């Protein structure tokens, strides 16, 4: 093992040794953290992806030990392999930050403001990219191109308005299905994802195009508008399946399974299954096994604590309890507590309805010198 050649690459001042042929973005993912370039089209589990969205641009300030000259232009980190002694700037380069802002603006030129109704909200990589590198407004004066929603069979809904033409779904369908019935039609401004003469996507593995889509262009029709992802609890589970690995992630509330997806890592790519193969999920497991009794529950999935998905799992006053938000949307809660008794701001002995005139902050802030007796007297009289 010691005879295997390794290349040293430095990314934002952090040096790591990687195998020859490793791309810059994969080397950055080995380091982790904020220096990892964002990716919208690259998907390490699919062949030939990358090089289309340009969100992963980085600056190579030193080519290698043998040729230390910097590369004259920013390069796509998903398509550029490392060289021994290479030095790369990601978040430490003003050129890179400026380029990502420009790429984000282009990606959002035609994108509608669908976040309040889009099922991808909460796990959308374009949302993350827009938050980190987007601008408040747009400079374009062109009319956005629009498409009517299209049914791609009984399970998949295509909303072409949200598509950023990353080609992930095309590569997934091509590599996982025997017959290819969906792809890119037309060219340039008129390019769009569609099927041939409105055919349905009915291959047993084609549901995986939903998992690889980084935006809300391809959505699960069995889950659409039924719930928000941050109201559900992700749970890892498995079952015996002859078609796929049978290892999935259930999105549940209580005992109800709202949707089934592949298990995905922090970069939202499919995990490797226990048998060493990529953990793609078949349509039977994804769309037809929506009961908790169909699965062997392994336990809660590990989700990045910064993700909005974790925000629906509240901590109670005394014991850790989950899903207090269920009280708001009709589910029976496991624990309730008086928020006023837990707050250092609100004074529980003062009732808003018994104060003459509009309430003021001074009526509730304990650190303000106010006539407490007067307020209590008013409350008693009312």
C-alpha positions in Angstrom: 0.0 0.0 0.0 2.9 2.4 0.7 4.0 2.1 -2.9 0.8 3.7 -4.2 1.6 7.2 -5.6 -0.2 10.1 -4.0 -0.5 13.7 -5.2 -0.4 16.6 -2.7 -2.9 19.3 -3.4 -3.5 22.4 -1.4 -7.0 24.0 -1.3 -7.4 27.3 0.5 -4.2 26.6 2.5 -5.2 23.1 3.5 -3.0 20.3 2.1 -4.3 16.8 1.4 -2.9 13.7 -0.4 -5.1 12.1 -3.0 -4.9 9.4 -5.6 -4.0 10.4 -9.2 -7.1 11.1 -11.3 -9.0 12.7 -8.4 -10.9 15.8 -9.4 -10.5 19.0 -7.5 -14.0 18.9 -6.2 -13.6 15.4 -4.8 -10.4 16.4 -3.1 -12.2 19.4 -1.6 -14.9 17.0 -0.3 -12.3 14.9 1.4 -11.4 18.1 3.4 -14.9 19.2 3.9 -16.3 22.5 5.2 -17.1 25.7 3.4 -14.2 25.4 0.9 -16.1 22.7 -1.0 -17.2 24.2 -4.3 -21.0 24.0 -4.9 -22.2 21.7 -7.6 -25.4 21.6 -9.5 -24.7 19.2 -12.4 -21.8 17.1 -11.1 -22.9 13.8 -9.5 -20.1 11.4 -8.6 -22.3 8.3 -8.8 -23.1 9.0 -12.5 -20.7 8.8 -15.4 -19.9 11.8 -17.6 -21.6 14.3 -15.4 -20.2 17.8 -14.7 -18.9 20.7 -16.7 -22.3 22.2 -17.5 -23.4 24.5 -14.7 -20.1 26.2 -13.9 -21.0 26.8 -10.3 -17.9 24.9 -9.1 -15.3 27.2 -10.7 -12.0 27.6 -8.8 -8.8 29.4 -9.3 -5.6 27.3 -9.7 -2.8 29.5 -8.5 -0.1 26.9 -9.0 -0.4 24.2 -11.6 2.0 21.6 -10.1 5.6 21.3 -8.8 6.9 20.6 -12.3 5.0 23.6 -13.8 4.2 26.1 -11.1 2.5 28.6 -13.5 -1.0 29.5 -12.5 -3.8 28.5 -14.9 -4.9 31.6 -16.9 -8.6 31.2 -16.3 -10.9 29.8 -13.7 -11.5 26.0 -14.2 -14.4 23.7 -13.4 -13.3 21.8 -10.4 -15.5 18.8 -11.3 -13.7 18.3 -14.6 -10.1 19.2 -13.6 -7.9 16.5 -12.0 -5.3 17.4 -9.4 -1.6 17.5 -10.1 1.2 16.9 -7.6 1.9 20.2 -5.8 -1.2 22.0 -7.2 -2.6 24.9 -5.2 -6.2 25.9 -5.5 -8.2 28.8 -4.3 -12.0 28.4 -3.7 -13.5 30.7 -1.1 -10.3 32.7 -0.7 -10.4 34.0 -4.2 -12.3 37.1 -5.1 -12.4 36.0 -8.7 -14.1 32.8 -7.8 -16.7 34.5 -5.6 -17.5 37.0 -8.4 -17.8 34.2 -10.9 -20.2 32.2 -8.8 -22.4 35.2 -8.3 -22.5 35.6 -12.1 -23.3 31.9 -12.7 -26.0 32.1 -10.0 -27.6 35.1 -11.8 -27.6 33.2 -15.1 -29.2 30.1 -13.4 -32.0 32.3 -12.0 -32.7 34.2 -15.1 -35.6 31.9 -16.1 -36.3 30.3 -12.7 -39.7 31.2 -11.1 -40.2 32.2 -7.5 -41.9 28.9 -6.7 -40.2 28.3 -3.3 -43.4 28.8 -1.3 -45.2 26.0 -3.3 -42.3 23.9 -4.6 -41.9 20.5 -3.0 -38.1 20.8 -3.3 -38.1 23.6 -0.8 -35.9 22.8 2.2 -33.6 20.5 0.3 -33.1 22.5 -2.9 -29.4 23.1 -3.8 -30.4 26.1 -6.0 -31.9 27.7 -2.8 -28.6 27.2 -1.0 -26.7 28.6 -4.0 -28.9 31.6 -4.3 -28.7 32.3 -0.6 -24.9 32.2 -0.6 -24.1 33.8 -4.0 -27.4 35.3 -5.3 -28.5 38.9 -5.6 -31.7 40.4 -4.4 -32.9 41.5 -7.9 -32.2 40.7 -11.5 -30.8 42.8 -14.3 -32.4 40.9 -17.2 -35.2 42.5 -19.1 -36.1 39.4 -21.1 -39.4 37.7 -20.6 -38.8 34.4 -18.8 -39.6 31.3 -20.8 -42.5 29.3 -19.5 -43.8 25.7 -19.9 -46.9 23.9 -18.9 -46.4 21.1 -16.3 -46.0 17.7 -17.9 -46.9 14.3 -16.6 -44.1 11.8 -17.2 -46.1 8.8 -16.2 -48.0 7.9 -13.1 -45.3 8.8 -10.6 -43.2 11.7 -12.0 -44.3 15.4 -12.6 -42.1 17.6 -14.8 -42.1 21.3 -14.2 -39.8 22.6 -16.9 -40.0 26.2 -15.6 -37.7 25.2 -12.7 -35.2 23.2 -14.7 -31.6 24.5 -14.9 -30.6 21.9 -17.6 -28.0 20.2 -15.5 -28.6 16.9 -17.4 -28.4 14.8 -14.2 -31.8 13.1 -14.9 -30.7 12.3 -18.5 -27.6 10.5 -17.4 -29.4 8.7 -14.6 -32.1 7.4 -16.9 -29.6 6.5 -19.5 -27.4 4.6 -17.1 -30.1 2.9 -15.0 -32.7 2.1 -17.5 -32.7 -0.4 -20.4 -34.6 1.9 -22.8 -34.1 5.6 -23.0 -37.3 7.5 -23.5 -36.4 10.9 -22.0 -33.7 13.5 -22.8 -33.0 17.0 -24.1 -35.1 18.3 -27.0 -34.0 21.3 -29.1 -31.0 23.5 -28.6 -29.8 26.7 -26.9 -32.6 28.9 -25.5 -35.2 26.4 -26.6 -33.7 23.4 -24.9 -36.0 21.4 -22.6 -36.3 18.1 -20.9 -39.0 15.9 -22.2 -40.0 12.4 -23.5 -40.5 11.3 -27.1 -44.1 12.2 -28.1 -45.3 12.3 -24.6 -44.3 8.8 -23.6 -44.4 7.8 -19.9 -41.3 7.0 -17.9 -42.3 3.6 -16.6 -39.0 1.8 -16.1 -38.6 0.2 -12.7 -35.6 2.3 -11.8 -36.6 5.6 -13.4 -37.8 7.0 -10.1 -34.2 7.8 -9.3 -34.3 10.8 -11.6 -36.3 12.5 -8.8 -33.5 12.0 -6.3 -30.7 13.3 -8.6 -32.6 16.5 -9.6 -31.1 19.4 -7.6 -34.2 21.6 -8.1 -37.9 21.0 -8.1 -38.2 20.2 -11.8 -38.9 16.5 -11.3 -41.1 15.7 -8.3 -42.8 12.7 -6.8 -46.5 12.8 -7.6 -47.3 10.6 -4.6 -45.8 13.3 -2.3 -46.6 16.6 -4.1 -48.3 19.1 -1.8 -48.9 16.6 1.0 -46.3 17.9 3.4 -43.2 20.0 3.9 -40.0 18.2 4.2 -39.1 19.9 7.5 -42.3 18.6 9.1 -41.3 15.0 8.4 -38.8 12.9 10.2 -36.1 11.1 8.0 -35.7 7.5 9.1 -33.3 4.9 7.6 -35.0 1.5 6.8 -34.6 -1.6 4.7 -36.5 -4.5 3.3 -35.8 -7.5 1.1 -36.1 -6.5 -2.5 -35.1 -8.5 -5.6 -34.8 -5.4 -7.8 -32.8 -2.9 -5.8 -30.7 -2.8 -2.6 -33.8 -2.2 -0.5 -32.0 0.3 1.7 -34.0 3.6 1.8 -34.9 6.7 3.7 -38.4 7.0 4.9 -39.9 10.5 5.5 -42.4 10.0 8.3 -44.8 11.8 10.6 -45.9 9.6 13.4 -46.5 6.2 11.9 -47.3 7.5 8.5 -44.8 7.3 5.6 -45.1 10.3 3.3 -42.4 9.4 0.8 -39.5 7.1 0.2 -36.1 8.2 -1.2 -32.6 6.8 -1.5 -30.3 7.5 1.3 -28.3 10.6 0.6 -25.1 12.2 2.0 -24.3 15.8 2.9 -23.8 16.6 -0.8 -27.2 15.0 -1.5 -25.8 12.2 -3.5 -26.9 8.5 -3.1 -25.1 6.5 -0.5 -23.4 3.2 -1.2 -25.5 0.3 -0.1 -24.2 -2.4 2.3 -23.4 -4.7 -0.7 -21.0 -2.1 -2.1 -23.2 -1.0 -4.9 -24.8 2.4 -5.4 -28.0 2.6 -3.4 -30.5 3.3 -6.1 -34.1 2.5 -5.3 -36.7 0.8 -7.5 -40.2 2.1 -8.1 -41.8 -0.7 -6.1 -39.9 0.4 -2.9 -40.3 4.1 -3.7 -43.9 4.4 -4.7 -45.7 1.2 -3.4 -44.3 0.6 0.0 -45.8 3.5 2.0 -46.5 1.6 5.3 -44.1 1.5 8.2 -45.0 -2.2 8.5 -43.4 -2.8 5.1 -40.0 -1.8 6.4 -37.4 -2.7 9.1 -36.8 0.6 10.8 -33.1 1.1 11.6 -33.3 4.5 13.3 -33.2 8.3 12.6 -31.2 9.4 9.6 -28.2 11.6 10.2 -28.9 15.0 8.8 -26.6 18.1 8.9 -27.7 20.1 11.9 -27.6 23.3 9.8 -30.3 21.9 7.4 -33.8 23.2 7.7 -34.9 19.5 7.8 -33.8 19.4 11.4 -35.8 22.4 12.4 -39.0 20.5 12.9 -37.5 18.4 15.7 -37.9 20.6 18.7 -36.6 20.1 22.2 -39.1 20.3 25.0 -38.7 22.0 28.4 -37.6 19.0 30.4 -37.4 16.0 28.2 -36.2 15.8 24.5 -39.4 15.4 22.5 -40.0 15.7 18.8 -42.5 17.2 16.4 -44.1 19.9 18.6 -45.0 21.6 15.3 -47.5 18.8 14.8 -49.9 20.7 17.1 -50.2 23.5 14.6 -50.9 21.2 11.7 -53.3 18.7 13.3 -51.3 15.9 14.8 -51.5 15.1 18.5 -48.3 16.4 20.2 -46.3 14.4 22.7 -45.4 17.3 24.9 -46.7 20.9 25.4 -45.3 23.7 27.5 -46.2 27.3 28.2 -43.8 29.3 26.2 -44.4 32.4 28.4 -43.2 30.5 31.5 -39.9 29.6 29.6 -39.3 33.1 28.3 -37.1 35.8 30.0 -38.9 38.5 28.1 -42.7 38.0 28.6 -44.3 38.6 32.0 -47.0 36.1 32.6 -48.8 38.2 35.2 -49.6 40.9 32.6 -52.5 40.2 30.2 -52.5 42.0 26.9 -56.2 42.2 26.7 -56.4 44.0 30.1 -54.0 46.9 29.3 -55.7 50.1 28.3 -54.3 51.4 25.0 -51.8 49.6 22.8 -49.2 47.4 24.5 -45.6 48.7 24.6 -42.3 46.9 25.0 -41.9 48.5 28.4 -44.9 46.6 29.7 -43.0 43.3 29.3 -39.3 43.9 29.6 -38.3 43.2 33.2 -35.1 45.3 32.9 -37.0 48.5 32.3 -38.0 50.7 35.3 -41.8 50.9 34.9 -44.7 51.2 37.3 -45.4 47.6 38.0 -48.0 48.3 40.5 -49.9 50.5 38.1 -50.1 47.7 35.5 -51.2 45.1 38.0 -53.8 47.6 39.3 -55.1 48.1 35.7 -55.2 44.4 35.2 -57.2 43.8 38.4 -59.8 46.5 37.5 -60.3 45.1 34.1 
